[in-house]
């Protein structure tokens, strides 16, 4: 018989007792004792038995297709695999091709019907063992994550081998800072990646390999920047010095990745030196989200213009595209309706507006919005003052409502007792109970309103003042940054009148525009 030897070693096992060489020798001795012809052999080193994406198993499949195997020898069934379902499927695949599996140390033969139950039991035990080990390993890792364990540091950091302290790799950190600078300057993710490849800038993979093993440096030089590499760096909160662990859970067995909700993740503030300050990082997230949402793009090498994807034609709904104009040495950027640009005046008018004109409109509108918010906050000041004056009155109302609720509860008890003695008229008593319960609910809500009135008024005022302070900071800048602009403004609509003049309306994000009209009132 033609025998194929297969042996495997997992990293969680006793390497000395279960070494590859030891396994192989056991299989060779068995084959020689029984007069088998060894037609080939394969192995997998440091590979879990729960996965079947193994080089050694693939070689077995190729040998089966070539008719080189009559019997597959393994030290024990756990060497073939620990996943009970997939191991059973693999054994069935071998049976269909007239190849039997023999476990040398266990004396189990897959071609023997009497061994089927033993094989099933062994697979169950092996599966449980692997999952139990995996559970213990995950528990250990989870505990380390809670205390701030770092598994893979992002580009720009390395761990001191002696102290275990996380330090900044200034060479890599300079690349990270340049990515943020270029992104804020208006360059797209692909443009940044292509520019780095053209200049021969080292990729994150290079620095990762360099920290693990210097001999990988030559290989790592072949790695190139791609759009996702740039995006991941911009989105990585670790560059603010905050370590976030337990963001995803990966199952190597079932090939699944589960995203963990933010509230269940482990956050460690100021865990390592910051390469990017928090404000810059937050602004980058706003800018990235807006660009992706509006599909803002530009030709390679060009910057993404300030209002790209945000400014729309009020007539046809098309985006206004940016064009750079230069006349007599003076350059400017203007936006034109894309429908007019592509199909001409018969379809839509140009709606041409300069970037500097939009800047001026937004600055003016934000100043007006700031004043509206301040006026609204003064209303809440007046509400709080009135509350302080009327507080004794509200305290009295709360007392009266509480006493009335007690009376209603007593009435409900009396009605229930009467219903027991007069079952014929139960529906009438039920109606009386429901009416009083509804009244209790209404009074309870009034009590809550009275108690929370002061709290809600002060909270709303603080929110408004916080918004006004943010607008103060934005308006103090001689030029509103792209990130701040996109944080405040969601959409710009341009309408062209019959006389050629333009009407520009702004749609603000969140409650910025509505905040000046919302006012909490209590109904006495």
TAURWO-V41005 format. One record per run of one state. SS is the DSSP state (@ for helix, = for strand, . for the rest). FROM is the first residue (numbers start at 0). TO is the last residue. Records with the same first field share a line. If there is no record, write none. Layout:
BEGIN
SS->FROM-TO / FROM-TO
END
This chain:
BEGIN
.->0-0 / 9-18 / 33-35 / 45-53 / 65-69 / 74-75 / 80-82 / 96-98 / 103-106 / 109-111 / 147-155 / 159-164 / 168-168 / 184-187 / 199-202 / 212-212 / 220-225 / 235-235 / 240-241 / 245-246 / 251-254 / 259-260 / 264-264 / 268-276 / 293-309 / 313-317 / 327-328 / 343-351 / 421-421 / 476-480 / 496-500 / 508-512 / 516-523
=->1-8 / 36-44 / 70-73 / 99-102 / 107-108 / 156-158 / 165-167 / 242-244 / 247-250 / 255-258 / 265-267 / 310-312 / 318-326 / 329-336 / 352-353 / 488-495 / 501-507
@->19-32 / 54-64 / 76-79 / 83-95 / 112-146 / 169-183 / 188-198 / 203-211 / 213-219 / 226-234 / 236-239 / 261-263 / 277-292 / 337-342 / 354-420 / 422-475 / 481-487 / 513-515
END
